[in-house]
Amino acid sequence: MLSRWLARFGVALGAVVVLLIVAVAVVYALSERRMQRTFSITPRPLALPSDSASLARGAHLVQAVGMCVECHGEKLDGQVMIDGPLGTVGAPNLTRGTGGIGSLLTDADFVRAVRHGVAPDGRALMIMPAQDYMNFTDADLAEVIAYVKSAPPADNVVTDSKISLLGRTLLVTGKLPLYAAERIDHKAPSPAPVPAGPTKEYGAYVARIACKGCHGPAYAGGPVASGDPSWPPASNLTVSGPTKQWNEADFLRLMRTGRRPDSVPVNAAMPWKNAGRMTDDELHAVWSYLRSLPGRASGATVQSASVSASIAAVTDARAAVAHFTWLIAQVQNMMSSADTSPDDNLESQ
């Protein structure tokens, strides 16, 4: 009886192993095809400034508005951003130092990366928020690039990005929105210039770059479409959300100190340390714009179907990571049981 049972178990186990091997091969083939897809982008040329005022403005945009330093570091020397069940993703060293790519990129390469989320070889860049940065005007983008190119060389070799089997599975099933290049309109015209100042019009411009990516096009919060699956939902910034009783001083306190009016700190996912580097006029402009928006239910959307799908995908990815962790625990329990059960069975025969 035992030998017959073991034979059947062996056949079943072999079939499962074969199916798993085939499934893994299919996932790798499909994900690799997706990851190797190329985009033919010929960016509109920009005239980069070199005067000190423009470079200072570019530094401010990089640090406080675009918040590029959140991923690439204060010195723009790069760092590993994600290292977990989904894989490892690093933001590259943008300087001309050891491990940097600054000396390899042309002006067009920078425009292609920032505005389109596409690398020099045409492949999409992982977790590059081009859907936000495409909202930079030509003048501001030129100042951003000019500043980045002027950054002092910094030596730092960043680990190459690598997506795990779980990450690849979520990617091919549409549950992991890694590539902004797949979702944005590459033929969209450059935004019209907006005079900088403490106006809601300028606040709308700044918010489209600095706030929309997490809080959504309706600024009503919800799951962060391009964020870490472990992040909590972004807050509803409209008058229907938690800030409905706030005044401008409360908003400024949060942006400068990372604390709400009740002194409770915001979640670490909120990049207040860099967003708080905005000028008083910029923060007043953003506050004025947010207060001009109609109230919306938390998580409400006014976005395209592709962005709605991305938000749903993040929710699914969050659940998938939790399920993967549970599944690993179950497999470990089964392996522990297998280590003891055969001997016990033999002793009972």
NORSULTA-V439432 format. One line per field, one symbol per residue. ss: DSSP state (A for helix, B for strand, O for the rest). phi: phi as a letter, one per 20 degrees, with the letter a starting at -180 (. if undefined). A space follows every 10 residues. Layout:
# NORSULTA-V439432
ss=???
phi=???
This chain:
# NORSULTA-V439432
ss=OAAAAAAAAA AAAAAAAAAA AAAAAAAAAA AAAAAOOBOO OOOOOOOOOO OAAAAAAAAA AAAAAOOOAA AAOOOOOOBB BBBBOOBBBB BOBOOOOOOB OOOOOOAAAA AAAAAAOBOO OOBBOBOOOA AAAOOOOAAA AAAAAAAAAA OOOOOOOOOO OBBOAAAAAA AAOOOOOOBA AAOOOOOOOO OOOOOOOOOA AAAAAAAAAA OAAAAOOOOO OBOOOOOOOO OOOBOOOOOO OAAAAOOAAA AAAAAAAOBO OOOOBOOOOO OAAAAOOOOA AAAAAAAAAA AAOOOOOOOO OOOOAAAAAA AAAAAAAAAA AAAAAAAAAA AAAAAAAAAA AAAAAAAAO
phi=.fffffffff ffffffffff ffffffffff fffffegdde cdfffceefc ffffffffff ffeddflgfg eengememaf ecbagepccd effeeefgne dgfeeegfff ffffedmcfg enffefleff feffeffgff fffffffgfe ffgceaeegf fbefffffff ffemdcfedf gfdeefdfff ffgcgfredf ffffffffee dfgeengele mogegddfge ffgfffeefe efefefdfff fffffedmcf gemfffffff effeffeffg ffffffgfff fefffcfgnf cceffffgff ffffffffff fffffffgff fffffffffd fgfffffef
